[in-house]
């Protein structure tokens, strides 16, 4: 007989990315929130940093009447704003100003060492900022619990995301043990650092000692808080099987539950609207490209892209560029290919000379200077993308079948060149390529297939491994997603495989393209939160069962 799961009555969830759009964790939380809100109504409370001070936060609508009796009680002890996160479901959000706790930093760190042996002596960079936020978030949870709940019979969970919330989770674990704690690492700090420092991560993972590597890479404090949190909370989770391998080897603690990242597809236009958005996107992409390069690329052009954070090696930007160079020399490529690298860099401003061409009706047949760049950069001489393209002689010459354009800005609708949001532009692509070396999950390929855009990824990405698992085979482009085998040392093979996959897709018939796009969309629907929320129920049950066990000791 299947046991009945324990479910939370309240969930407090904290992250640096609550109402603060920085990276993929924002997408994880903001798309999952609607599912949780439907279940718990206003008993799920998100806690984020008040980064905005006196400036209005575009992701948050303040409601000063919310919890007014509690706020009156706490007075000046905590500086908070209450309101709603401007996402589907409009869940309650509390933004906390953590700066007042800097004066207590030494005492906080001392207690952390005495209670859990967390090493904060080697802290630098964003460690202090993250830790003070984490502490402030925990004080919010503690105060709210004492004021409104304070009942052992009520199932309460505090869920923290990434090492930045570890200190607060440990604080709650000690000071409010009647609250179950759940910790999610989306990528181990030491694993990301090993990969980012060009060290082979995967072939030698079994031989790495996490503590030793933290010393070598000057990551002692972040690694310490992450490891001690994983060891001391009620349920430790991560986002994919590949990241769980890191946890097992580098943190000496495998995850209790793996929580793959789902999403909602309510942002994907449907029917005639999708066709309209796709047509407008392609028109814009081609117009900008032709104005930049003085070309006459038409709608028969195969438009592809890669995107994500500017992690040159980890996200596979280097191998993408190399693959485009090889594709350009492929004798079987019978179509023009227009490839965009949509990765925010140190952008200075949109190019005025490009704006003038875009807004003019005059036909041009000469390329602008730097015909591979849409926005000026602050330090162009040291930009990895431009340097690699220059070293490979990739200058978008007239007779190049493959032309590559670097878009080094956030596509938020007002970049000055495209003036369209990322989700609107992605609809116009034919194929997306994400050849990651280090990618715990991978939202970009999941978003692509939701827009019926087939994509190429690798089996070093959590998403790629998931696709292979769902299909029970090594996925090919006909399946909607091509999952290329990648290791520490097969860079050249990966570049060749990408080029050959694009060449193959470029020769698909209209019927083959249609089927491929349908398969891509079908895969995306298997990753909706309506499916993946089940893993969270398992984690909540695990945490609450551990709490019950602790309570009896």
C-alpha positions in Angstrom: 0.0 0.0 0.0 1.4 3.4 -1.0 1.9 5.7 1.9 0.2 9.0 2.0 2.6 11.9 1.4 3.1 14.7 3.9 2.4 18.0 2.3 3.3 21.5 3.6 0.7 23.9 4.9 3.1 26.8 4.4 6.2 27.2 2.1 8.7 30.0 2.5 11.1 30.0 -0.4 14.1 32.3 -0.7 16.5 33.1 -3.5 18.6 36.0 -4.7 16.5 35.9 -7.8 13.1 36.4 -6.3 11.7 39.6 -8.0 15.3 40.0 -9.3 15.8 38.8 -12.9 19.4 37.7 -13.0 19.6 34.1 -14.5 17.9 30.8 -14.9 16.8 30.4 -11.3 14.4 33.3 -11.8 12.7 31.2 -14.5 12.6 28.2 -12.3 10.9 30.0 -9.4 8.7 32.3 -11.4 7.2 29.6 -13.6 6.7 27.1 -10.8 5.1 29.7 -8.6 1.7 29.5 -10.3 1.4 25.8 -9.7 2.3 26.2 -6.0 -0.1 29.2 -5.7 -2.9 27.1 -7.1 -2.3 24.5 -4.4 -1.5 26.6 -1.3 -3.2 29.8 -2.3 -1.5 32.6 -0.3 0.4 30.2 1.9 3.5 30.2 -0.3 5.7 33.2 0.4 8.7 34.1 -1.6 11.5 36.1 0.0 14.0 38.1 -2.1 16.6 40.9 -1.6 15.5 44.5 -1.7 18.0 45.5 -4.3 15.8 48.4 -5.5 15.7 50.6 -2.4 13.8 53.7 -3.4 13.6 52.7 -7.1 10.4 50.9 -8.2 11.0 47.2 -8.9 9.5 46.2 -12.2 8.9 42.7 -11.0 7.1 43.6 -7.7 4.0 45.4 -6.8 4.1 46.7 -3.2 1.1 46.3 -1.0 1.8 47.9 2.4 -1.5 46.7 3.9 -0.3 43.0 3.5 0.6 41.6 7.0 0.2 45.1 8.5 -0.3 43.7 12.0 2.9 41.7 11.8 4.9 44.6 10.4 3.7 46.8 13.2 4.9 44.3 15.6 8.4 43.9 14.2 8.8 47.7 13.8 12.4 48.5 12.9 13.8 45.1 13.6 13.4 44.1 10.0 13.2 46.5 7.0 10.8 44.7 4.6 8.4 45.4 1.7 5.4 43.2 1.3 3.5 42.8 -2.0 3.1 40.5 -5.0 5.5 39.1 -7.5 4.4 40.2 -11.0 4.3 36.7 -12.5 1.4 34.3 -13.3 -0.3 33.5 -10.0 0.9 36.7 -8.4 2.2 35.0 -5.3 3.1 36.9 -2.1 6.6 38.2 -2.1 8.6 39.9 0.7 11.7 41.9 -0.1 14.1 42.4 2.7 16.8 45.0 3.2 19.7 43.1 4.6 22.3 46.0 4.9 21.7 46.6 8.6 23.1 43.2 9.4 26.6 44.0 8.2 27.3 45.4 11.6 26.6 42.0 13.1 28.6 40.1 10.5 31.4 38.9 12.7 29.1 37.5 15.3 26.9 35.8 12.7 30.0 34.2 11.1 31.3 33.1 14.6 28.1 31.5 15.5 28.0 29.7 12.1 31.4 28.3 12.8 30.6 27.2 16.3 27.3 25.6 15.3 28.1 24.1 11.9 31.9 24.6 11.3 31.3 26.8 8.3 34.5 28.6 7.2 33.8 32.2 6.5 37.4 33.4 7.0 38.2 33.2 3.3 35.2 35.2 2.2 35.5 37.6 -0.6 33.4 39.1 -3.5 29.7 38.5 -3.1 29.9 36.1 -0.1 29.2 38.8 2.5 26.3 40.3 0.5 24.7 36.9 -0.1 25.2 35.8 3.5 23.6 38.9 5.0 20.6 38.5 2.7 20.4 34.9 3.7 20.5 35.8 7.4 17.8 38.5 6.9 15.6 36.2 4.9 15.8 33.6 7.8 14.9 36.3 10.3 11.8 37.1 8.2 10.8 33.4 8.2 11.4 33.1 12.0 9.4 36.3 12.8 6.5 35.4 10.5 6.3 31.9 12.0 6.3 33.2 15.5 3.6 35.8 14.8 1.2 33.8 12.6 1.8 30.1 13.0 3.8 28.9 16.1 2.2 25.5 16.0 4.1 22.2 15.7 1.0 20.6 14.1 1.3 22.9 11.1 3.7 21.6 8.4 6.0 24.4 7.4 8.9 24.3 4.9 11.7 26.7 4.4 13.2 26.2 0.9 16.5 28.0 0.0 18.1 28.1 -3.5 21.8 28.0 -4.1 24.7 28.5 -1.6 23.5 32.1 -1.1 20.7 30.9 1.1 22.7 28.4 3.1 23.4 30.5 6.1 19.7 31.2 6.6 18.8 27.6 6.2 21.3 26.7 8.9 20.0 29.5 11.2 16.4 28.1 10.9 17.7 24.6 11.4 19.1 25.6 14.8 16.7 28.3 16.0 13.4 27.0 14.6 13.8 23.3 14.4 10.0 22.9 14.1 10.4 24.2 10.5 11.5 21.6 7.9 14.4 22.8 5.7 15.0 22.1 2.0 18.0 23.2 0.0 18.5 23.2 -3.7 21.9 23.6 -5.4 21.4 24.5 -9.0 25.1 24.0 -9.7 27.8 23.3 -7.2 30.1 26.3 -6.7 33.2 24.2 -6.9 32.1 22.3 -10.0 31.3 25.5 -11.8 34.7 26.9 -10.7 36.6 23.8 -11.9 34.9 24.0 -15.3 35.3 27.7 -15.5 39.0 27.4 -14.9 39.4 25.1 -17.9 40.1 22.1 -15.8 38.7 18.7 -17.0 35.7 18.1 -14.8 34.0 14.9 -15.9 36.8 12.4 -16.6 38.5 13.2 -13.3 35.3 13.9 -11.2 35.9 10.7 -9.2 39.4 11.8 -8.3 38.6 15.4 -7.2 38.4 16.2 -3.5 36.0 19.1 -3.1 37.7 20.6 -0.1 41.1 20.4 -1.7 39.9 22.0 -5.0 38.2 24.7 -2.9 41.6 25.5 -1.4 43.3 25.5 -4.8 40.7 27.7 -6.5 40.2 30.1 -3.5 36.6 29.0 -3.1 36.8 27.8 0.5 33.9 29.9 2.0 31.3 29.3 -0.8 32.2 25.6 -0.8 32.0 25.4 2.9 28.6 26.9 3.3 27.2 24.8 0.5 28.7 21.5 1.9 27.6 22.2 5.5 24.1 23.2 4.4 23.7 20.0 2.3 24.8 17.9 5.3 22.5 19.6 7.9 19.2 20.3 6.3 16.1 18.0 6.1 16.1 17.5 2.4 19.0 18.2 -0.1 18.1 18.5 -3.7 19.6 19.4 -7.1 18.3 19.8 -10.6 19.7 17.0 -12.7 21.4 13.6 -12.5 24.6 15.1 -13.9 24.7 17.7 -11.1 23.9 15.0 -8.6 27.2 13.3 -9.6 29.0 16.6 -8.7 27.2 16.7 -5.3 28.2 13.1 -4.6 31.9 13.6 -5.5 32.5 17.3 -4.5 30.2 17.8 -1.5 30.4 14.2 -0.3 26.6 14.2 -0.2 24.2 13.0 -3.0 20.9 14.7 -3.3 18.0 13.2 -1.5 15.7 14.1 -4.4 16.5 15.3 -7.9 14.2 18.2 -9.0 14.3 18.8 -12.8 13.4 22.3 -13.9 10.0 22.5 -15.5 8.3 25.5 -17.0 5.0 26.9 -18.2 4.3 27.5 -21.9 1.7 30.2 -21.3 4.2 32.7 -22.8 4.2 30.9 -26.2 1.7 32.4 -28.6 -0.8 30.1 -30.2 -2.2 29.6 -33.7 -2.4 32.6 -36.0 -0.7 34.8 -33.3 2.4 32.4 -33.4 2.5 32.7 -37.2 2.4 36.4 -37.0 5.1 36.7 -34.3 7.4 34.3 -36.2 6.9 36.2 -39.5 7.7 39.5 -37.8 10.7 38.0 -36.0 12.2 36.7 -39.2 11.6 40.0 -41.0 13.4 41.9 -38.2 16.4 39.5 -38.0 16.9 39.6 -41.7 16.5 43.3 -41.9 19.2 43.9 -39.2 21.5 41.4 -40.8 21.2 42.8 -44.3 21.7 46.4 -43.0 24.8 45.3 -41.1 26.4 43.3 -43.8 25.1 44.9 -47.0 23.6 41.6 -48.1 20.3 40.4 -49.6 19.5 37.4 -47.4 15.8 36.4 -48.0 13.3 34.3 -46.1 14.8 31.1 -47.5 17.8 31.7 -45.2 18.3 29.2 -42.4 18.3 31.3 -39.2 20.0 29.7 -36.2 21.2 31.0 -32.8 22.8 30.3 -29.5 22.1 32.2 -26.4 22.6 32.3 -22.6 25.1 33.7 -20.1 28.5 34.8 -21.4 30.3 31.8 -20.1 32.5 31.3 -23.2 33.6 27.7 -22.6 30.9 26.4 -20.2 28.0 27.4 -22.5 29.9 26.1 -25.6 30.1 29.5 -27.3 33.6 28.6 -28.5 32.5 25.3 -30.1 29.5 27.0 -31.7 31.8 29.6 -33.4 34.1 26.8 -34.5 31.2 24.8 -35.9 30.0 27.8 -37.9 33.5 28.0 -39.5 33.4 24.3 -40.4 29.9 24.6 -41.7 30.9 27.4 -44.0 33.3 25.0 -45.7 30.8 22.2 -46.0 30.3 21.4 -49.7 26.8 19.9 -49.0 25.4 23.1 -47.6 23.1 24.4 -50.2 21.4 27.3 -48.2 22.6 30.5 -46.7 22.9 30.3 -42.9 22.5 33.3 -40.6 23.8 32.5 -37.1 23.2 34.8 -34.1 25.2 34.7 -30.9 22.8 36.3 -28.4 24.9 36.6 -25.3 25.0 39.7 -23.1 28.5 41.2 -22.9 30.0 44.4 -21.7 27.8 46.4 -24.0 28.4 50.1 -24.5 25.6 51.3 -26.9 23.7 50.3 -30.0 25.5 51.2 -33.2 24.2 54.5 -34.6 25.5 53.7 -38.1 23.4 50.4 -38.0 20.3 52.3 -36.7 20.6 54.7 -39.6 20.6 51.9 -42.1 17.7 50.1 -40.5 15.5 53.1 -40.4 16.4 54.2 -44.0 14.7 52.8 -47.1 17.9 53.1 -49.1 19.3 49.8 -50.4 22.9 49.2 -49.4 25.3 46.6 -50.7 28.4 47.4 -48.7 29.1 46.1 -45.2 29.6 48.3 -42.2 32.9 48.1 -40.2 32.7 45.1 -37.9 29.9 43.4 -39.9 29.5 40.8 -37.1 28.5 43.1 -34.3 25.2 44.9 -33.5 26.2 46.9 -30.5 29.5 48.5 -29.5 31.4 47.0 -26.6 33.5 48.7 -24.0 36.5 46.5 -24.4 36.3 45.1 -27.9 40.0 44.2 -28.0 39.6 41.6 -25.2 36.2 40.2 -26.2 36.3 36.4 -26.5 33.7 36.1 -29.3 35.2 38.8 -31.5 38.8 37.5 -30.9 37.8 34.0 -31.8 36.0 35.1 -34.9 39.0 37.2 -36.0 41.4 34.4 -35.3 39.4 32.1 -37.6 39.0 34.8 -40.3 35.2 35.0 -39.8 34.4 38.5 -41.2 31.1 37.8 -42.9 32.5 38.0 -46.5 30.0 38.3 -49.3 30.7 34.8 -50.5 30.4 33.2 -47.1 27.5 30.8 -47.0 27.5 31.0 -43.2 27.4 34.5 -41.6 27.7 35.0 -37.8 26.4 38.0 -35.9 27.2 38.8 -32.3 24.3 40.4 -30.3 26.0 41.4 -27.0 22.9 42.8 -25.2 19.9 41.8 -23.2 17.0 41.4 -25.6 14.4 43.1 -23.4 12.5 45.0 -26.1 14.5 48.3 -26.0 18.0 47.4 -27.0 18.0 50.0 -29.7 18.5 47.6 -32.7 16.0 44.8 -32.6 13.7 46.4 -30.0 12.0 43.0 -29.6 12.0 40.7 -26.6 14.0 37.4 -26.6 10.8 35.3 -26.6 9.5 37.2 -29.7 12.8 36.8 -31.5 13.3 33.2 -30.8 10.0 32.4 -32.6 11.7 33.4 -35.9 14.6 30.9 -35.7 14.8 27.6 -37.6 17.2 25.9 -35.3 18.9 26.7 -31.9 22.3 25.3 -30.8 23.4 25.0 -27.1 26.5 22.9 -27.0 27.2 23.3 -23.3 30.2 21.9 -21.5 28.8 22.8 -18.1 25.1 23.0 -17.8 23.3 21.6 -14.7 19.9 21.8 -16.5 19.5 24.2 -19.5 16.5 26.4 -19.9 17.4 27.8 -23.3 16.9 24.5 -25.2 13.7 23.9 -23.3 12.4 27.3 -24.2 13.4 26.7 -27.9 11.4 23.5 -28.2 8.4 25.1 -26.6 8.4 27.5 -29.5 8.6 24.5 -31.9 12.2 25.3 -32.7 14.3 22.1 -32.9 17.6 22.4 -31.1 21.1 20.9 -30.6 22.5 20.3 -27.1 24.9 17.9 -25.4 24.7 15.1 -22.9 26.7 17.3 -20.5 23.6 19.4 -20.0 20.9 18.1 -17.6 18.2 18.8 -20.2 20.1 16.8 -22.9 20.4 13.8 -20.5 16.7 14.1 -19.7 15.7 14.0 -23.4 17.8 10.9 -23.9 16.1 9.3 -20.9 12.6 10.2 -22.1 13.3 8.9 -25.6 15.3 5.9 -24.2 18.0 6.5 -26.9 20.5 9.0 -28.1 18.3 11.8 -29.5 18.7 12.9 -33.1 17.5 16.1 -34.8 14.6 14.2 -36.3 13.3 13.8 -32.7 13.2 17.6 -32.3 16.4 17.7 -30.2 19.8 16.4 -31.1 21.9 15.4 -28.1 25.5 15.3 -29.0 27.9 13.3 -26.9 30.4 15.6 -25.2 33.4 14.8 -23.0 36.4 16.7 -21.6 38.4 16.1 -24.7 36.2 15.7 -27.8 35.8 19.4 -28.6 36.6 18.9 -32.3 34.2 16.0 -32.7 31.4 18.2 -31.1 32.1 21.0 -33.6 32.0 18.6 -36.5 28.7 17.0 -35.2 27.1 20.5 -34.9 28.0 21.5 -38.4 26.8 18.1 -39.8 23.5 18.3 -37.9 22.8 21.8 -39.2 23.8 20.8 -42.8 21.4 17.8 -42.4 18.5 19.9 -41.2 19.1 22.5 -43.9 18.3 19.7 -46.5 15.1 18.5 -44.8 11.9 18.6 -46.9 9.1 20.8 -45.7 7.3 17.7 -44.4 10.4 16.6 -42.5 10.8 20.1 -41.0 7.1 20.1 -39.9 7.4 16.7 -38.3 10.7 17.8 -36.5 9.0 20.9 -35.1 6.1 18.9 -33.9 8.4 16.5 -32.1 10.2 19.4 -30.5 6.9 20.8 -29.1 5.8 17.4 -28.0 9.0 17.0 -26.0 8.5 20.4 -24.3 5.1 19.4 -23.0 6.7 16.6 -21.1 8.5 19.2 -19.0 5.6 21.3 -17.9 5.3 22.0 -14.2 2.1 19.9 -14.2 4.4 16.9 -14.7 7.5 18.0 -12.8 5.8 19.3 -9.7 5.5 15.7 -8.6 9.2 15.7 -7.8 8.7 18.6 -5.4 5.9 16.7 -3.6 8.4 14.0 -3.0 11.0 16.5 -1.7 8.4 18.1 0.6 7.4 14.7 2.0 11.1 13.8 2.5 11.8 17.0 4.4 8.7 16.7 6.6 9.3 13.1 7.4 12.8 14.0 8.5 11.3 16.7 10.7 9.0 14.2 12.3 11.9 11.9 12.9 13.9 14.7 14.5 11.0 15.7 16.7 10.8 12.2 18.3 14.5 12.1 19.2 
